[in-house]
Amino acid sequence: MEIKKKYIYWSEGSRSEREIGSAQDGRVLLGYIDGYPEYVTWGRSLDELKRNLMFMYREISVGEVAQVRRVSELAMDVFGDA
């Protein structure tokens, strides 16, 4: 079964700021799955970041991560009757 989840990612660092072990150009990609902004992971490439995000989502969805905070949406009529 395939599940699609949006994720947010960004690049951080430069060659002068990172030690050996980071991406070739000095960048490290950080990201999180949409709806779980407190659970950030990283990768040296976009493929590695995606693998880490999938692994993290599996851990969250099977209950391996305690006290998971989620983002949801609340619909309400602000000007309607109570």
PyMOL Python script that loads the backbone (N, CA, C, O; Angstrom):
from pymol import cmd

cmd.read_pdbstr("""\
ATOM      1  N   MET A   1       0.844  -1.183   0.000  1.00  0.00           N
ATOM      2  CA  MET A   1       0.000   0.000   0.000  1.00  0.00           C
ATOM      3  C   MET A   1       0.885   1.240   0.000  1.00  0.00           C
ATOM      4  O   MET A   1       1.805   1.362   0.808  1.00  0.00           O
ATOM      5  N   GLU A   2       0.598   2.139  -0.900  1.00  0.00           N
ATOM      6  CA  GLU A   2       1.371   3.368  -0.998  1.00  0.00           C
ATOM      7  C   GLU A   2       0.616   4.524  -0.348  1.00  0.00           C
ATOM      8  O   GLU A   2      -0.572   4.725  -0.604  1.00  0.00           O
ATOM      9  N   ILE A   3       1.309   5.274   0.488  1.00  0.00           N
ATOM     10  CA  ILE A   3       0.762   6.468   1.127  1.00  0.00           C
ATOM     11  C   ILE A   3       1.609   7.642   0.678  1.00  0.00           C
ATOM     12  O   ILE A   3       2.837   7.573   0.710  1.00  0.00           O
ATOM     13  N   LYS A   4       0.967   8.709   0.263  1.00  0.00           N
ATOM     14  CA  LYS A   4       1.711   9.907  -0.122  1.00  0.00           C
ATOM     15  C   LYS A   4       1.590  10.941   0.980  1.00  0.00           C
ATOM     16  O   LYS A   4       0.494  11.233   1.457  1.00  0.00           O
ATOM     17  N   LYS A   5       2.714  11.484   1.376  1.00  0.00           N
ATOM     18  CA  LYS A   5       2.773  12.532   2.386  1.00  0.00           C
ATOM     19  C   LYS A   5       3.612  13.676   1.852  1.00  0.00           C
ATOM     20  O   LYS A   5       4.652  13.449   1.234  1.00  0.00           O
ATOM     21  N   LYS A   6       3.176  14.889   2.081  1.00  0.00           N
ATOM     22  CA  LYS A   6       3.982  16.048   1.725  1.00  0.00           C
ATOM     23  C   LYS A   6       5.071  16.223   2.766  1.00  0.00           C
ATOM     24  O   LYS A   6       4.900  15.865   3.931  1.00  0.00           O
ATOM     25  N   TYR A   7       6.181  16.771   2.334  1.00  0.00           N
ATOM     26  CA  TYR A   7       7.261  17.057   3.271  1.00  0.00           C
ATOM     27  C   TYR A   7       7.872  18.409   2.944  1.00  0.00           C
ATOM     28  O   TYR A   7       7.812  18.878   1.807  1.00  0.00           O
ATOM     29  N   ILE A   8       8.447  19.013   3.940  1.00  0.00           N
ATOM     30  CA  ILE A   8       9.065  20.321   3.824  1.00  0.00           C
ATOM     31  C   ILE A   8      10.556  20.122   4.049  1.00  0.00           C
ATOM     32  O   ILE A   8      10.951  19.437   4.992  1.00  0.00           O
ATOM     33  N   TYR A   9      11.390  20.713   3.195  1.00  0.00           N
ATOM     34  CA  TYR A   9      12.829  20.567   3.394  1.00  0.00           C
ATOM     35  C   TYR A   9      13.553  21.851   3.016  1.00  0.00           C
ATOM     36  O   TYR A   9      13.033  22.696   2.287  1.00  0.00           O
ATOM     37  N   TRP A  10      14.765  21.965   3.534  1.00  0.00           N
ATOM     38  CA  TRP A  10      15.599  23.132   3.271  1.00  0.00           C
ATOM     39  C   TRP A  10      17.058  22.734   3.413  1.00  0.00           C
ATOM     40  O   TRP A  10      17.397  21.707   4.000  1.00  0.00           O
ATOM     41  N   SER A  11      17.910  23.585   2.853  1.00  0.00           N
ATOM     42  CA  SER A  11      19.345  23.348   2.900  1.00  0.00           C
ATOM     43  C   SER A  11      19.949  24.216   3.990  1.00  0.00           C
ATOM     44  O   SER A  11      19.550  25.364   4.184  1.00  0.00           O
ATOM     45  N   GLU A  12      20.907  23.653   4.690  1.00  0.00           N
ATOM     46  CA  GLU A  12      21.537  24.409   5.759  1.00  0.00           C
ATOM     47  C   GLU A  12      23.035  24.181   5.717  1.00  0.00           C
ATOM     48  O   GLU A  12      23.501  23.069   5.466  1.00  0.00           O
ATOM     49  N   GLY A  13      23.783  25.241   5.965  1.00  0.00           N
ATOM     50  CA  GLY A  13      25.231  25.117   6.068  1.00  0.00           C
ATOM     51  C   GLY A  13      25.955  25.419   4.780  1.00  0.00           C
ATOM     52  O   GLY A  13      25.344  25.537   3.717  1.00  0.00           O
ATOM     53  N   SER A  14      27.233  25.541   4.883  1.00  0.00           N
ATOM     54  CA  SER A  14      28.112  25.729   3.737  1.00  0.00           C
ATOM     55  C   SER A  14      29.390  24.964   4.018  1.00  0.00           C
ATOM     56  O   SER A  14      29.596  24.480   5.131  1.00  0.00           O
ATOM     57  N   ARG A  15      30.232  24.855   3.035  1.00  0.00           N
ATOM     58  CA  ARG A  15      31.457  24.080   3.188  1.00  0.00           C
ATOM     59  C   ARG A  15      32.283  24.553   4.379  1.00  0.00           C
ATOM     60  O   ARG A  15      32.876  23.733   5.081  1.00  0.00           O
ATOM     61  N   SER A  16      32.328  25.831   4.613  1.00  0.00           N
ATOM     62  CA  SER A  16      33.144  26.351   5.707  1.00  0.00           C
ATOM     63  C   SER A  16      32.511  26.106   7.079  1.00  0.00           C
ATOM     64  O   SER A  16      33.210  26.130   8.092  1.00  0.00           O
ATOM     65  N   GLU A  17      31.196  25.870   7.124  1.00  0.00           N
ATOM     66  CA  GLU A  17      30.502  25.703   8.408  1.00  0.00           C
ATOM     67  C   GLU A  17      30.384  24.255   8.844  1.00  0.00           C
ATOM     68  O   GLU A  17      30.190  23.993  10.031  1.00  0.00           O
ATOM     69  N   ARG A  18      30.493  23.313   7.931  1.00  0.00           N
ATOM     70  CA  ARG A  18      30.259  21.905   8.247  1.00  0.00           C
ATOM     71  C   ARG A  18      31.561  21.125   8.303  1.00  0.00           C
ATOM     72  O   ARG A  18      32.516  21.421   7.585  1.00  0.00           O
ATOM     73  N   GLU A  19      31.578  20.135   9.160  1.00  0.00           N
ATOM     74  CA  GLU A  19      32.740  19.261   9.281  1.00  0.00           C
ATOM     75  C   GLU A  19      32.672  18.157   8.236  1.00  0.00           C
ATOM     76  O   GLU A  19      31.681  18.040   7.515  1.00  0.00           O
ATOM     77  N   ILE A  20      33.709  17.357   8.154  1.00  0.00           N
ATOM     78  CA  ILE A  20      33.739  16.208   7.243  1.00  0.00           C
ATOM     79  C   ILE A  20      32.548  15.309   7.553  1.00  0.00           C
ATOM     80  O   ILE A  20      32.173  15.146   8.714  1.00  0.00           O
ATOM     81  N   GLY A  21      31.965  14.735   6.529  1.00  0.00           N
ATOM     82  CA  GLY A  21      30.811  13.861   6.706  1.00  0.00           C
ATOM     83  C   GLY A  21      29.537  14.492   6.190  1.00  0.00           C
ATOM     84  O   GLY A  21      28.510  13.819   6.104  1.00  0.00           O
ATOM     85  N   SER A  22      29.578  15.765   5.844  1.00  0.00           N
ATOM     86  CA  SER A  22      28.394  16.398   5.277  1.00  0.00           C
ATOM     87  C   SER A  22      28.437  16.249   3.759  1.00  0.00           C
ATOM     88  O   SER A  22      29.356  15.640   3.213  1.00  0.00           O
ATOM     89  N   ALA A  23      27.451  16.801   3.095  1.00  0.00           N
ATOM     90  CA  ALA A  23      27.364  16.702   1.643  1.00  0.00           C
ATOM     91  C   ALA A  23      28.602  17.279   0.989  1.00  0.00           C
ATOM     92  O   ALA A  23      29.299  18.098   1.588  1.00  0.00           O
ATOM     93  N   GLN A  24      28.883  16.856  -0.243  1.00  0.00           N
ATOM     94  CA  GLN A  24      30.087  17.293  -0.933  1.00  0.00           C
ATOM     95  C   GLN A  24      30.183  18.807  -1.015  1.00  0.00           C
ATOM     96  O   GLN A  24      31.274  19.358  -0.866  1.00  0.00           O
ATOM     97  N   ASP A  25      29.095  19.481  -1.242  1.00  0.00           N
ATOM     98  CA  ASP A  25      29.149  20.934  -1.353  1.00  0.00           C
ATOM     99  C   ASP A  25      28.972  21.604   0.003  1.00  0.00           C
ATOM    100  O   ASP A  25      28.824  22.824   0.076  1.00  0.00           O
ATOM    101  N   GLY A  26      28.985  20.823   1.071  1.00  0.00           N
ATOM    102  CA  GLY A  26      28.891  21.381   2.412  1.00  0.00           C
ATOM    103  C   GLY A  26      27.481  21.522   2.930  1.00  0.00           C
ATOM    104  O   GLY A  26      27.280  21.910   4.081  1.00  0.00           O
ATOM    105  N   ARG A  27      26.490  21.212   2.094  1.00  0.00           N
ATOM    106  CA  ARG A  27      25.107  21.377   2.523  1.00  0.00           C
ATOM    107  C   ARG A  27      24.576  20.134   3.203  1.00  0.00           C
ATOM    108  O   ARG A  27      24.966  19.012   2.881  1.00  0.00           O
ATOM    109  N   VAL A  28      23.701  20.348   4.126  1.00  0.00           N
ATOM    110  CA  VAL A  28      22.935  19.271   4.739  1.00  0.00           C
ATOM    111  C   VAL A  28      21.473  19.634   4.528  1.00  0.00           C
ATOM    112  O   VAL A  28      21.071  20.772   4.770  1.00  0.00           O
ATOM    113  N   LEU A  29      20.688  18.682   4.083  1.00  0.00           N
ATOM    114  CA  LEU A  29      19.264  18.923   3.887  1.00  0.00           C
ATOM    115  C   LEU A  29      18.508  18.498   5.135  1.00  0.00           C
ATOM    116  O   LEU A  29      18.678  17.382   5.626  1.00  0.00           O
ATOM    117  N   LEU A  30      17.690  19.376   5.633  1.00  0.00           N
ATOM    118  CA  LEU A  30      16.838  19.102   6.781  1.00  0.00           C
ATOM    119  C   LEU A  30      15.398  19.066   6.308  1.00  0.00           C
ATOM    120  O   LEU A  30      15.043  19.753   5.350  1.00  0.00           O
ATOM    121  N   GLY A  31      14.566  18.275   6.968  1.00  0.00           N
ATOM    122  CA  GLY A  31      13.174  18.228   6.554  1.00  0.00           C
ATOM    123  C   GLY A  31      12.294  17.520   7.559  1.00  0.00           C
ATOM    124  O   GLY A  31      12.770  16.843   8.470  1.00  0.00           O
ATOM    125  N   TYR A  32      10.991  17.695   7.369  1.00  0.00           N
ATOM    126  CA  TYR A  32       9.997  17.026   8.203  1.00  0.00           C
ATOM    127  C   TYR A  32       8.762  16.725   7.372  1.00  0.00           C
ATOM    128  O   TYR A  32       8.537  17.349   6.335  1.00  0.00           O
ATOM    129  N   ILE A  33       7.974  15.781   7.820  1.00  0.00           N
ATOM    130  CA  ILE A  33       6.737  15.410   7.153  1.00  0.00           C
ATOM    131  C   ILE A  33       5.663  16.415   7.545  1.00  0.00           C
ATOM    132  O   ILE A  33       5.511  16.751   8.719  1.00  0.00           O
ATOM    133  N   ASP A  34       4.924  16.889   6.555  1.00  0.00           N
ATOM    134  CA  ASP A  34       3.850  17.843   6.806  1.00  0.00           C
ATOM    135  C   ASP A  34       2.892  17.247   7.842  1.00  0.00           C
ATOM    136  O   ASP A  34       2.412  16.124   7.687  1.00  0.00           O
ATOM    137  N   GLY A  35       2.629  18.007   8.887  1.00  0.00           N
ATOM    138  CA  GLY A  35       1.783  17.529   9.966  1.00  0.00           C
ATOM    139  C   GLY A  35       2.575  17.110  11.190  1.00  0.00           C
ATOM    140  O   GLY A  35       2.010  16.930  12.269  1.00  0.00           O
ATOM    141  N   TYR A  36       3.888  16.951  11.027  1.00  0.00           N
ATOM    142  CA  TYR A  36       4.757  16.552  12.133  1.00  0.00           C
ATOM    143  C   TYR A  36       5.993  17.470  12.175  1.00  0.00           C
ATOM    144  O   TYR A  36       7.119  16.987  12.055  1.00  0.00           O
ATOM    145  N   PRO A  37       5.793  18.771  12.343  1.00  0.00           N
ATOM    146  CA  PRO A  37       6.911  19.712  12.234  1.00  0.00           C
ATOM    147  C   PRO A  37       7.965  19.601  13.327  1.00  0.00           C
ATOM    148  O   PRO A  37       9.061  20.141  13.180  1.00  0.00           O
ATOM    149  N   GLU A  38       7.661  18.922  14.403  1.00  0.00           N
ATOM    150  CA  GLU A  38       8.638  18.815  15.485  1.00  0.00           C
ATOM    151  C   GLU A  38       9.607  17.657  15.285  1.00  0.00           C
ATOM    152  O   GLU A  38      10.547  17.502  16.066  1.00  0.00           O
ATOM    153  N   TYR A  39       9.400  16.852  14.266  1.00  0.00           N
ATOM    154  CA  TYR A  39      10.229  15.679  14.030  1.00  0.00           C
ATOM    155  C   TYR A  39      11.058  15.889  12.768  1.00  0.00           C
ATOM    156  O   TYR A  39      10.696  15.430  11.685  1.00  0.00           O
ATOM    157  N   VAL A  40      12.169  16.587  12.928  1.00  0.00           N
ATOM    158  CA  VAL A  40      13.041  16.954  11.814  1.00  0.00           C
ATOM    159  C   VAL A  40      14.128  15.891  11.660  1.00  0.00           C
ATOM    160  O   VAL A  40      14.685  15.408  12.646  1.00  0.00           O
ATOM    161  N   THR A  41      14.418  15.538  10.421  1.00  0.00           N
ATOM    162  CA  THR A  41      15.529  14.633  10.134  1.00  0.00           C
ATOM    163  C   THR A  41      16.403  15.269   9.057  1.00  0.00           C
ATOM    164  O   THR A  41      16.096  16.364   8.586  1.00  0.00           O
ATOM    165  N   TRP A  42      17.473  14.610   8.665  1.00  0.00           N
ATOM    166  CA  TRP A  42      18.426  15.207   7.731  1.00  0.00           C
ATOM    167  C   TRP A  42      18.944  14.173   6.752  1.00  0.00           C
ATOM    168  O   TRP A  42      18.769  12.969   6.935  1.00  0.00           O
ATOM    169  N   GLY A  43      19.583  14.672   5.710  1.00  0.00           N
ATOM    170  CA  GLY A  43      20.238  13.815   4.731  1.00  0.00           C
ATOM    171  C   GLY A  43      21.301  14.599   4.000  1.00  0.00           C
ATOM    172  O   GLY A  43      21.230  15.824   3.904  1.00  0.00           O
ATOM    173  N   ARG A  44      22.291  13.887   3.483  1.00  0.00           N
ATOM    174  CA  ARG A  44      23.353  14.521   2.699  1.00  0.00           C
ATOM    175  C   ARG A  44      22.921  14.732   1.253  1.00  0.00           C
ATOM    176  O   ARG A  44      23.555  15.476   0.505  1.00  0.00           O
ATOM    177  N   SER A  45      21.829  14.066   0.869  1.00  0.00           N
ATOM    178  CA  SER A  45      21.249  14.229  -0.462  1.00  0.00           C
ATOM    179  C   SER A  45      19.732  14.178  -0.305  1.00  0.00           C
ATOM    180  O   SER A  45      19.219  13.813   0.753  1.00  0.00           O
ATOM    181  N   LEU A  46      19.026  14.545  -1.365  1.00  0.00           N
ATOM    182  CA  LEU A  46      17.572  14.501  -1.312  1.00  0.00           C
ATOM    183  C   LEU A  46      17.087  13.058  -1.156  1.00  0.00           C
ATOM    184  O   LEU A  46      16.122  12.806  -0.435  1.00  0.00           O
ATOM    185  N   ASP A  47      17.743  12.117  -1.821  1.00  0.00           N
ATOM    186  CA  ASP A  47      17.358  10.708  -1.680  1.00  0.00           C
ATOM    187  C   ASP A  47      17.549  10.211  -0.251  1.00  0.00           C
ATOM    188  O   ASP A  47      16.693   9.504   0.280  1.00  0.00           O
ATOM    189  N   GLU A  48      18.673  10.579   0.376  1.00  0.00           N
ATOM    190  CA  GLU A  48      18.909  10.163   1.754  1.00  0.00           C
ATOM    191  C   GLU A  48      17.887  10.804   2.694  1.00  0.00           C
ATOM    192  O   GLU A  48      17.400  10.152   3.617  1.00  0.00           O
ATOM    193  N   LEU A  49      17.563  12.074   2.464  1.00  0.00           N
ATOM    194  CA  LEU A  49      16.553  12.741   3.287  1.00  0.00           C
ATOM    195  C   LEU A  49      15.211  12.031   3.151  1.00  0.00           C
ATOM    196  O   LEU A  49      14.539  11.792   4.154  1.00  0.00           O
ATOM    197  N   LYS A  50      14.808  11.688   1.922  1.00  0.00           N
ATOM    198  CA  LYS A  50      13.538  10.989   1.706  1.00  0.00           C
ATOM    199  C   LYS A  50      13.510   9.648   2.431  1.00  0.00           C
ATOM    200  O   LYS A  50      12.506   9.299   3.053  1.00  0.00           O
ATOM    201  N   ARG A  51      14.618   8.887   2.355  1.00  0.00           N
ATOM    202  CA  ARG A  51      14.687   7.602   3.072  1.00  0.00           C
ATOM    203  C   ARG A  51      14.509   7.814   4.574  1.00  0.00           C
ATOM    204  O   ARG A  51      13.774   7.074   5.228  1.00  0.00           O
ATOM    205  N   ASN A  52      15.183   8.822   5.114  1.00  0.00           N
ATOM    206  CA  ASN A  52      15.082   9.097   6.548  1.00  0.00           C
ATOM    207  C   ASN A  52      13.679   9.552   6.935  1.00  0.00           C
ATOM    208  O   ASN A  52      13.192   9.206   8.012  1.00  0.00           O
ATOM    209  N   LEU A  53      13.025  10.321   6.070  1.00  0.00           N
ATOM    210  CA  LEU A  53      11.646  10.748   6.331  1.00  0.00           C
ATOM    211  C   LEU A  53      10.699   9.549   6.333  1.00  0.00           C
ATOM    212  O   LEU A  53       9.804   9.463   7.174  1.00  0.00           O
ATOM    213  N   MET A  54      10.895   8.629   5.395  1.00  0.00           N
ATOM    214  CA  MET A  54      10.045   7.431   5.346  1.00  0.00           C
ATOM    215  C   MET A  54      10.246   6.575   6.595  1.00  0.00           C
ATOM    216  O   MET A  54       9.281   6.067   7.167  1.00  0.00           O
ATOM    217  N   PHE A  55      11.484   6.420   7.011  1.00  0.00           N
ATOM    218  CA  PHE A  55      11.782   5.646   8.215  1.00  0.00           C
ATOM    219  C   PHE A  55      11.131   6.295   9.434  1.00  0.00           C
ATOM    220  O   PHE A  55      10.530   5.616  10.267  1.00  0.00           O
ATOM    221  N   MET A  56      11.260   7.619   9.528  1.00  0.00           N
ATOM    222  CA  MET A  56      10.679   8.339  10.664  1.00  0.00           C
ATOM    223  C   MET A  56       9.154   8.214  10.655  1.00  0.00           C
ATOM    224  O   MET A  56       8.551   8.025  11.712  1.00  0.00           O
ATOM    225  N   TYR A  57       8.519   8.315   9.486  1.00  0.00           N
ATOM    226  CA  TYR A  57       7.063   8.198   9.413  1.00  0.00           C
ATOM    227  C   TYR A  57       6.610   6.817   9.866  1.00  0.00           C
ATOM    228  O   TYR A  57       5.610   6.694  10.572  1.00  0.00           O
ATOM    229  N   ARG A  58       7.339   5.774   9.464  1.00  0.00           N
ATOM    230  CA  ARG A  58       7.007   4.420   9.919  1.00  0.00           C
ATOM    231  C   ARG A  58       7.073   4.329  11.434  1.00  0.00           C
ATOM    232  O   ARG A  58       6.188   3.742  12.058  1.00  0.00           O
ATOM    233  N   GLU A  59       8.107   4.900  12.033  1.00  0.00           N
ATOM    234  CA  GLU A  59       8.235   4.871  13.496  1.00  0.00           C
ATOM    235  C   GLU A  59       7.085   5.605  14.172  1.00  0.00           C
ATOM    236  O   GLU A  59       6.556   5.141  15.182  1.00  0.00           O
ATOM    237  N   ILE A  60       6.695   6.755  13.613  1.00  0.00           N
ATOM    238  CA  ILE A  60       5.588   7.531  14.180  1.00  0.00           C
ATOM    239  C   ILE A  60       4.277   6.751  14.036  1.00  0.00           C
ATOM    240  O   ILE A  60       3.501   6.663  14.987  1.00  0.00           O
ATOM    241  N   SER A  61       4.031   6.187  12.855  1.00  0.00           N
ATOM    242  CA  SER A  61       2.738   5.556  12.591  1.00  0.00           C
ATOM    243  C   SER A  61       2.529   4.251  13.345  1.00  0.00           C
ATOM    244  O   SER A  61       1.383   3.859  13.563  1.00  0.00           O
ATOM    245  N   VAL A  62       3.591   3.566  13.750  1.00  0.00           N
ATOM    246  CA  VAL A  62       3.423   2.317  14.500  1.00  0.00           C
ATOM    247  C   VAL A  62       3.561   2.525  16.004  1.00  0.00           C
ATOM    248  O   VAL A  62       3.514   1.563  16.770  1.00  0.00           O
ATOM    249  N   GLY A  63       3.731   3.765  16.427  1.00  0.00           N
ATOM    250  CA  GLY A  63       3.770   4.053  17.854  1.00  0.00           C
ATOM    251  C   GLY A  63       5.136   3.974  18.493  1.00  0.00           C
ATOM    252  O   GLY A  63       5.236   3.960  19.720  1.00  0.00           O
ATOM    253  N   GLU A  64       6.194   3.921  17.699  1.00  0.00           N
ATOM    254  CA  GLU A  64       7.555   3.868  18.235  1.00  0.00           C
ATOM    255  C   GLU A  64       7.962   5.194  18.877  1.00  0.00           C
ATOM    256  O   GLU A  64       8.817   5.221  19.762  1.00  0.00           O
ATOM    257  N   VAL A  65       7.350   6.288  18.433  1.00  0.00           N
ATOM    258  CA  VAL A  65       7.655   7.613  18.963  1.00  0.00           C
ATOM    259  C   VAL A  65       6.570   7.973  19.974  1.00  0.00           C
ATOM    260  O   VAL A  65       5.385   7.996  19.641  1.00  0.00           O
ATOM    261  N   ALA A  66       6.977   8.250  21.194  1.00  0.00           N
ATOM    262  CA  ALA A  66       6.017   8.577  22.263  1.00  0.00           C
ATOM    263  C   ALA A  66       5.561  10.034  22.156  1.00  0.00           C
ATOM    264  O   ALA A  66       6.313  10.903  21.715  1.00  0.00           O
ATOM    265  N   GLN A  67       4.348  10.275  22.556  1.00  0.00           N
ATOM    266  CA  GLN A  67       3.767  11.614  22.660  1.00  0.00           C
ATOM    267  C   GLN A  67       3.909  12.418  21.366  1.00  0.00           C
ATOM    268  O   GLN A  67       4.417  13.540  21.366  1.00  0.00           O
ATOM    269  N   VAL A  68       3.456  11.827  20.278  1.00  0.00           N
ATOM    270  CA  VAL A  68       3.524  12.479  18.976  1.00  0.00           C
ATOM    271  C   VAL A  68       2.559  13.653  18.950  1.00  0.00           C
ATOM    272  O   VAL A  68       1.382  13.511  19.280  1.00  0.00           O
ATOM    273  N   ARG A  69       3.058  14.788  18.564  1.00  0.00           N
ATOM    274  CA  ARG A  69       2.201  15.974  18.383  1.00  0.00           C
ATOM    275  C   ARG A  69       1.841  16.062  16.919  1.00  0.00           C
ATOM    276  O   ARG A  69       2.697  15.923  16.045  1.00  0.00           O
ATOM    277  N   ARG A  70       0.578  16.292  16.658  1.00  0.00           N
ATOM    278  CA  ARG A  70       0.091  16.338  15.279  1.00  0.00           C
ATOM    279  C   ARG A  70      -0.490  17.706  14.968  1.00  0.00           C
ATOM    280  O   ARG A  70      -0.892  18.447  15.865  1.00  0.00           O
ATOM    281  N   VAL A  71      -0.527  18.025  13.692  1.00  0.00           N
ATOM    282  CA  VAL A  71      -1.170  19.242  13.206  1.00  0.00           C
ATOM    283  C   VAL A  71      -2.459  18.813  12.533  1.00  0.00           C
ATOM    284  O   VAL A  71      -2.466  17.861  11.753  1.00  0.00           O
ATOM    285  N   SER A  72      -3.535  19.497  12.824  1.00  0.00           N
ATOM    286  CA  SER A  72      -4.814  19.189  12.209  1.00  0.00           C
ATOM    287  C   SER A  72      -5.499  20.488  11.839  1.00  0.00           C
ATOM    288  O   SER A  72      -4.924  21.565  11.997  1.00  0.00           O
ATOM    289  N   GLU A  73      -6.706  20.395  11.356  1.00  0.00           N
ATOM    290  CA  GLU A  73      -7.444  21.577  10.933  1.00  0.00           C
ATOM    291  C   GLU A  73      -8.804  21.589  11.603  1.00  0.00           C
ATOM    292  O   GLU A  73      -9.473  20.560  11.690  1.00  0.00           O
ATOM    293  N   LEU A  74      -9.205  22.743  12.069  1.00  0.00           N
ATOM    294  CA  LEU A  74     -10.487  22.917  12.721  1.00  0.00           C
ATOM    295  C   LEU A  74     -11.322  23.877  11.884  1.00  0.00           C
ATOM    296  O   LEU A  74     -10.902  25.007  11.634  1.00  0.00           O
ATOM    297  N   ALA A  75     -12.496  23.438  11.451  1.00  0.00           N
ATOM    298  CA  ALA A  75     -13.391  24.296  10.669  1.00  0.00           C
ATOM    299  C   ALA A  75     -14.471  24.808  11.595  1.00  0.00           C
ATOM    300  O   ALA A  75     -15.087  24.041  12.334  1.00  0.00           O
ATOM    301  N   MET A  76     -14.700  26.129  11.550  1.00  0.00           N
ATOM    302  CA  MET A  76     -15.739  26.703  12.397  1.00  0.00           C
ATOM    303  C   MET A  76     -16.337  27.926  11.731  1.00  0.00           C
ATOM    304  O   MET A  76     -15.675  28.615  10.955  1.00  0.00           O
ATOM    305  N   ASP A  77     -17.564  28.179  12.036  1.00  0.00           N
ATOM    306  CA  ASP A  77     -18.254  29.350  11.539  1.00  0.00           C
ATOM    307  C   ASP A  77     -18.085  30.454  12.585  1.00  0.00           C
ATOM    308  O   ASP A  77     -18.762  30.447  13.613  1.00  0.00           O
ATOM    309  N   VAL A  78     -17.197  31.386  12.327  1.00  0.00           N
ATOM    310  CA  VAL A  78     -16.861  32.406  13.317  1.00  0.00           C
ATOM    311  C   VAL A  78     -18.022  33.353  13.567  1.00  0.00           C
ATOM    312  O   VAL A  78     -18.206  33.818  14.692  1.00  0.00           O
ATOM    313  N   PHE A  79     -18.798  33.644  12.554  1.00  0.00           N
ATOM    314  CA  PHE A  79     -19.875  34.616  12.709  1.00  0.00           C
ATOM    315  C   PHE A  79     -21.260  33.975  12.805  1.00  0.00           C
ATOM    316  O   PHE A  79     -22.269  34.679  12.826  1.00  0.00           O
ATOM    317  N   GLY A  80     -21.310  32.661  12.863  1.00  0.00           N
ATOM    318  CA  GLY A  80     -22.588  31.974  12.908  1.00  0.00           C
ATOM    319  C   GLY A  80     -23.149  31.900  14.330  1.00  0.00           C
ATOM    320  O   GLY A  80     -22.565  32.433  15.274  1.00  0.00           O
ATOM    321  N   ASP A  81     -24.270  31.240  14.457  1.00  0.00           N
ATOM    322  CA  ASP A  81     -24.887  31.040  15.770  1.00  0.00           C
ATOM    323  C   ASP A  81     -24.074  30.068  16.583  1.00  0.00           C
ATOM    324  O   ASP A  81     -23.405  29.190  16.037  1.00  0.00           O
ATOM    325  N   ALA A  82     -24.131  30.223  17.881  1.00  0.00           N
ATOM    326  CA  ALA A  82     -23.359  29.379  18.786  1.00  0.00           C
ATOM    327  C   ALA A  82     -23.938  28.012  18.929  1.00  0.00           C
ATOM    328  O   ALA A  82     -23.395  27.185  19.662  1.00  0.00           O
TER     329      ALA A  82
END
""", "prot")
cmd.dss("prot")
cmd.show_as("cartoon", "prot")
cmd.util.cbc("prot")
cmd.orient("prot")
